[in-house]
Amino acid sequence: MLRYAAQYLISFAPSLLAATYPALLLYQTNIGKLTLSSLERVILFFALIALIVYIIALLVSKFYPPRAGNRAFIFLIFFGTYGWVYNLLLKYDWFRIEHYTLLPVYILVALYAAFLIAKIDAKKFRSASLIFVTLAVGLSLVNIIPAEIHKAKSPSAQNIVAASADAGSASNSSPDIYFIILDEFSGFNTMRSYWQYEGVDQFVSYLEKEGFYVAQGSRSNSASTFHELAERLNYSTYPVYENNDVINYFNDIYNSKVMLYLKEKGYTTFAFDETHHFYPSFEHINADYVFDYDAGSMASPGTLFDDFGILVADKTMLVPFANYYRIADPKWAEHAKWISFTADKVGNLNEISGPKFVYVHLLLPHNPFMFDKSGNPVDPQFYFNWNYYLGNYQYAMTIAKRTISNILSQYDSTDQPIIILQSDHGARNLNAQTKGAVTLSNYPDEDQFDIMNALYLPGYDYSQLTQDIKPINTFPIILDHYFGENIPLQ
């Protein structure tokens, strides 16, 4: 029995290595921008393709392993080189080239070559192919392994674009503070009444079980992100500016009272914020560490493939179906990666000692409505269709849970952080004035002020809080209780 199993495994080995070698080759070329998790994901996917092809070849070859392995090996060589050939033909432009004409021809040639290989001594060809592809894989590993060892020994600073050397030295007993804003995340009452979505009750139960106080009657003073951020970070009222006048908020958000106060107390401050990319005139938050998009990074966007997976898939017979695994607009692809990166990184800042203030602003579930409830990509034509807001909202709840779980996992019962989970405003139902834009019918204007407001305040008597907490009072509540200040509530 073992002998037969060994025959099948040996015959499958060339196919497995042939299917995964392109990923190793491209990983080796881009190793400075990648992590092993990206490679593992792609290797597993293409190993599965190799297994499927091998099983089909076994059926066609009447379960004679050497011949089946050879046929699968040849077909997978063609499978893995289609994208290269297509790009080469485009480059030289000898004739009009389209996937719908080239791919069928390429598959027919691959199948003919796979059947033609049966005329060669199966065992000898299997041995030769195994030696050849093992050497190719081995050469890639010779370059990858030392580079990974070097990366593991090097300190991680990826995605940190700025750092201040003059952070104070607060007492380690001071609680870490996380201020997390989910942009355009509707309050739970609106989700129940307008969307008829009762799933928010499970989310509220999750938050309360984790120890949050959930103020379900909380409302924003405006439907402007910058107005709300300025008020909350400075616990001061601001006029509601219109259009280009919003620049008046920028400096007070950039140098907020909260950030400056905590720096004086010796906190190390962190900022995760996409605002700069959509409003270039808005400077990065004045934090000690600013995490930003990294154009060279290939972090996972949470779809079928990350950027590295897309790079590999585009070299294969999968490229004609790229719309199913690739996000169309590079700007939105960066947005998707940023969401996933932030959810993981926010709860993994242990390389910095001392108390921390972590500011997080995610444009989620703000349009583009890129995700369904499971985090799978939505067709780009629906990115600004408000009927897809609910799926993006459900995914935002998943991201919120993931972020909170990652944060709390870093602390024990004697050293709990403060977590503020809020939205700036509710769903505004704005017309994006772009192709495919669709607004909601009969959406109440007042619902745009219904927000999420959940507070995780260790040691605080929640009976002192009300269901209609004004978000402008968030930091006065915290600074009064934990730092002995006497800031009047509004």
Protein Blocks (a to p, Z undefined) as FASTA:
>chain_A
ZZmmmmmmmmmmmmmmmmmmmmmmmmmmmmmmpcfklmmmmmmmmmmmmmmmmmmmmmmn
oopaklmmmmmmmmmmmmmmmmmmmmmmmmnomaccdfklmmmmmmmmmmmmmmmmmmpc
fklmmmmmmmmmmmmmmmmmmmmmmmmmmmmmpccfehiabdcfkbccddfkbccddddd
dehiacfklmmmmnopaklmmmmmmmmmnopacdfkbccfbfcfklmmmmmmnopacddd
ehjlmmmmmmmmmmgfklmmmmmnopacddddfklmmmmmlccdddfbdcdddfkbccde
hiabdfklmmmmmmmmklmmmmmmpcfblmlmmmmmmmmmmmmmmmmmklpgcjdddddd
ddbfbdcdfbcfkopacdfklmmgcklmmmmmmmmmmmmmmmmmmmmmmpcfklccdddd
ddfbdcehiaehighiacdehiafklmmpccdddddehiafklpcfklcfklmmmmmmmm
mnopacdcZZ
